């Protein structure tokens, strides 16, 4: 899932990443069952909540709100549970990277929200890695390019 790029505003870029994450959870969820499917629905809901908050923040602050796309390119085909879990890890890692970029450009409550998103997505990526049997389970600096 490739989030739109080319924007200078880190919050607008984070919003674009949230759009892409929400879209990616569709193909992820249909390949999972039971508790994993429930976790995918909860993850998608969390991304929707952040998307909605960002749209409100950007629009009330007078900033341009980037539009959502009708679809996004996935980095690989999602054909089974293993590829769905791999994509879930990637979604959370990529979205965390956009929130990490908000940190140095923000202060106060905005910075707190960015840090909260980064932590939430890092924890969720760890849970998806555990479900997928991917090691190491954690990364030293979540959201930082590899």
N, C-alpha and C positions, 0 to 999 in steps of 0.2 A: 504494500500500500504506500503509494508515494504521495506525500502531502504537497500541496501547491507551495511553490517557493517564489522568490523574487520580491518579497515585501521587506521593507526595512523595519517595520514595527514588530517587535518580538511578540506582543500580545496578538496581533493579527496573524502572525505565523503560527502561534500556538493554537489559535482558532482553526486555522486550516488543517493543522495536525489532528485536532479533535474531530473535524469532519471526516477525515480519512480513517481515523480509528473506528468511528461509528460504522462507517461503510464496511470495513474489514470484518467486523464482528458478525456480519450476516453469513459469509462463507465459513467462518470459524464455527459458529453455533450449530449449523446444520450437520457438521461432521462429528459433533460431540454428543454424549448422552448423559443422562442422570445428573449427578452433582457437577460434572464439568460443564454441561450445557447451562445449568443454573448459574455457575460462576461466570460464564460468557455473557449471559443476559445481564447479570449484575455489573459486569465490567462495561458493557455497552451503555447501561443506564448511567453509570458514573461519568462516562465520557459525554453523554448527552447533557447531564447536569452542568459539567464544566463548559460545554459549548454554549448552553443557554446563558450562563452567567457571563461568559465573555461577550456574547452578542449584546447583552444588556449594558455591560461596562463600556464597550467600545461605542455603542450608539448613543448612550447618554453623555459620554465624554466628547462627542463630536468627531470621533475618529471614523475612518472608513471601515465598514464591515465587509470583509471579503466574502464573496458568495460561495456557497457550496457547489461542488461539481455533481453532475449526474452519475458519475462512476469514477473509480480509481483503479490503477494498474496494480495488481498484486505482484510481489517479488518472485513468486513461484506458484505453481498450481496447488490448490488445496483440494486434495482428492480423498483424504482419509484422516483418521484421528491424529496420527503422528504429524502430518503436515499442518493440520489445524492448530495443534499445540505449538508448533514451531512458529507459525504466523502470529499467534497470540503473544508469544514472547517478543517477537519483533515489533508488533504494534505497540506494546507497552514501552519497550526500549526507545523506539523512535519518538513516541509522544513525550516521553520523559526528557529527551534531548531538547525538544522545543521549549519545554518549561524550564529547563536548566538555563537556556539562553535568556529567559525573562529575568532571572535573578539579578544579574549585574545592572540591568536597566530599570530596576524597580526599587521601591522603598515601602516601608510601612506595611499596611494591610495587603497591598498588591504583592509585595515580596513574600509575605506570609502565605498567600494563596498559591503562589508559584512553588514555594518550597513544599507545601502540602501536596500539591499535584505531583511533584518530582518524587517525593517519598512514597505516595500511594502507588504510583506506577512502577517504581522500583520493587516494592513489596509484591505487587501483582505479577510482575515479570518473574520474580523468584518462585512464586507459587506455580506459575505455568511451567517454569523450568523443572521443578520437582515433579509435576504431573507427567512431563514429557521424558523424564529421565536424563535431562541435559545437565552436564557438569562443566564447570562449577555452578553451583546453585545461585551464587551471588556474584556481583561485580564490584570492584573496589570503588569506582566513581560512577554511580548511575547517571545516565544521560550524557556522559562524555563520549565523544567518538572513540571507537576502538583503536 
